[in-house]
């Protein structure tokens, strides 16, 4: 393994500060997940804070912003993550795609369990459809993106399963290492994944914090299990996942279901990368390459 990858995997295996409280530990880990990595986007983009009802959000506006808008939903197991933790990755995507990106500080569990975060995610998409960084104005192109649990929220919203009326349909969807079901899925991959970020035996615990007492097979929680009639409503979608991560099987199964239904979906499978490796911008070439691939998909 290359030295920079060895360093990242070692960093992800470290126990974060947070004591015995799993929520505090997860929040500390997510805030430091990208090891402070950033590319050119963070310096180039203007940060425009906004409020969507009571929810804080911010636009990352690149110098050469076109007429498209992207809503980005951060990961963190539905209990962690913030505007700060994902500002660098959102700004890089904005710069590369030449589109303004809206990042929503959606409500987190366990203080605000399901469907609070999902409702906020849908509200962010509705806001971006009707408002840009400069104020009111309809979006000519609208995309939805997210990583890990944020990818879960993006998939659920795109499938029309959010508990909010009149949510617009995005033109494109990008899912980075998405958390698509509570139950681990092998998808035909052999052997155990080498994933220091997402342990299969911890997925149920995170889900219980997010949606206590709810059916884990509810497609609004596990969009991998959405019926075919819903899946056919997906717009063109790109999924990026690593062959080394726990969530790889879920991504493959969703792509296979989509292909069988004629849904325009791309599966981009990367070897030997950690979960949401796109966060390590400027540290590993694969992070830069994956974000360039996602940006090119969003520009079409």
N, C-alpha and C positions, 0 to 999 in steps of 0.2 A: 504494500500500500504506500502511496506517495506520502512524503512527510506532512504536507498540509492536511491531507485526509486523516492521517494518524492523529494529528493534533485535534482536529474537529471531533473525531470519535471519542478521544480521551476526554475532551471537554464535556461532551454530552453524557458521558458515564459518571461524571462527578455528581455527588449529592449536593443539591443547592441548599443555600441557607433558608431555613423555614421551620426548623425544629420538627416536632412530631406532627404538626398540622399539615395534612397532604395538600390542602388548598394553598396555604402560604408557600409551601415548597414548590408547587407547580407554578405559581405566579412568579416566584423568583427565577425559576428555570426559564420560563418563557421570556421574561424581560431581558435576560442575558443570552438568549438562544443564539443569535447571530454573531456573538463574540464582538459586537461593535463594528462589524463589517459594513461598508457602504461603498457605493460606486459614485459615478458623476452625478446621478440624479438628485441626491440629497442637497448638493450645493447649487444645482442648477434650477431646481423647482421653487416656486413661490408657495408658501404655506398660507392658505386662506381658511381660518376657522369659521365654522358655521354652526347653527343649532337647528336640529330637526325635531320640533316639539321641545321636549326636555333633554333630548340626546345630543351630546357633543359629537361633532364630526369635523373633518378638515379636508379641504381640497389641496392636492399637490398639482400645481400648474406648471408645465414645462415652458420654456421660452417659445417654442414653435408649436403651440397647442392647436390642433385641428378642430373639426366640428364634432368629434366623438367624445363621449364621456364613459368612464369606467367606474363602477362601484367595486371597492375591494373590501372583503370581509376577512379579518385577521383570524388566525388560528389560536390555539391555546386550550383545547379540550373543553370549550364552552365556559370554562371557569377562569381563564387567564388571558393575557394579551391586552394591548392598549393601542392608542394612537402612536405612542412613542415606540413601542416594541416593533411595529411594522412600518414605521415611516420610511425607512431606507428602502425596503423592497417595493413599497408603493411608489415612491419617487422614481426609482429606477425604471419601473414599468411605465410610468407616465412619460419619462424622457424618451425611452426607446419606442413607445407606441405613438408618441407625439399627440397624446390625449390627456385631458385633465382626469385625475383619479380622485374619487371621493372615498375616504376611509371613515367608517362608522364606528364609534365607541359604544357598541351595543351592550345592553345589560348582561352581566355575567351571573352564572350560577355559582354557589348555591343560594346566594342572596336573592337572585331573581331567576327562578327555575323556568323551564320550558312552559309556555312558548314565548317568554319575554324576549330573549335574544333573537329568535326567529322573526317575531313581529317587528323588532327594530331593524333587522336586515331588510325586510320587505319595505319598510318605511324609507330606508335609505335609497333603495332603487326607485321608489316612486318620487322621492325628492329630486334625484338626479335626472329623472325623465322630464321634470318641469322646471328645474333650476340648475344653472351653471355656476361657476365661480363668481361671475359678475352679477348674478341675480336671476330673476325669473326669465324663462325662455325655454322652449321645447328643445329637447335633444334630437339631433338628426340621426345619430347612431348611439346606441346604448349597450354597454357590455357589463357583465357581472363576473367577478373573479374572487377566489378565496383559497386559502391554504388550510389543510388539516380540518379542524372543526369548522373553520370558516368556509372551506370547500363543501362541507356538509350543508351549511346554511345556504350557500349559493345554489347547490343542487336542488334543495327543497324549494327554494323560492322559484327557480327556473321551472320546476315541475308544477308550479301553481298550487302548492300545498301549504303555503303560509296562511295564517289566520288573519288576513287583512284583505279587504275588498279592493278591487280596481288596481291591482299590482300590475305594472306593465310587463310585457314579455321582452326580455333582453334579446338583442340581435346576435350576440355571441356569449359563450360561457367558457371560462378557463378555470380548471380545478387543479391545484397543486397539492400532491400527496393527500387527496381528500379522504376524510373519515366517513365512509358511506354506509356502514352498518355497525351495530353494536357487537354482533358476533363475528369473530375472526373467520375469514374465508380464505381457503388455500388457493383457489383458482387454478389448480393443477400445478402450482409451483412445488418443486421437490425440496425437502430439507427445511430447517428452521431459518428464518431471516436473521440477519445480524443487525438488529435495530436497537440502539441504546436510547431512543427517544420514546418509542411507543411499544410497550409490552402487552402482549395479547391478554395476559391475565389481569391487566389493569384497565382494560377497555370497559368492562362492566362497571367498575367503581366510578370511573369518570361519567359514564352514562347515568348512573344512579344519582350523582350530584346534579347533573343537568336536568334529568327528567324523572324524579323519584316517583316510584309507583306506577309509571306508565309502561305500556306494552312496548318492549324494545323493537318489535317487528312493525310498529307503526311507521309507514313510509315517511311521515313528517319527521321522524327521528332517524330512521334507517332508509334513506332514499334508494338504496340498492334494491329494496323490496317493493318499489312502486309498481303498480300494475302496468301492463303494456300500454293501455290507453293513455296513461300519464307520460310514460317514457317517450311516446311518439311526439309529444309536445315540445321536447327539448329542441332548442335552436342549435346550430353548429357548435360543437363543444370540443375542447381540447383538454385531455387529462395528461398530466405529467406525474410519473411515479417512478420510484427506484425499485429495481429488482431485489434490493437488499432490505427493504423495509416491510414491516408487518402488514401495512395496508395495501400491498401490491396485489393480492388476490382479489380484493374488492374492486379495484380499478379495472382489472382484466375482465371480471365477470360483468360489470356494468357495460364495458365496451362491447363485449360479445353479445349481450342482450340488445344493445343499440344497433349493432351491425345487422343482427337478424331481423330487426324491424325496419331497416332502411334509414335509421336516424344518422345524420351526418356527424360522426364522432371520430376524433383522432386520439389514439393512445400512444403517448411518447414514453417509452420504457428506457430508463437510464440505468447502467450497471454501477454497483458499488457505491451508491450515494446515500447519505443519511436522509432521514425524514426532513422534508422541506429544505433541501440543500440550496434552494434558490436564495435563502437568507444569507448565505456566505458569499455575498457579492464581492468581487475583487480578491477573494482568497483562493477560490478554486475556479478554474475556467468553466467547469460544468454549470456553475451558478449563473455566470454571465451568459453562457450559451442557452440555457433553459429560458432565461428571461428574454433573450433576443427571439427565441422561437415563439414564446407566448405573445410578445409584442407584434411580431409579424402576423400571427394569427388574428390578432385584434385589429390590425390595420386593414385587413381585407374587406 
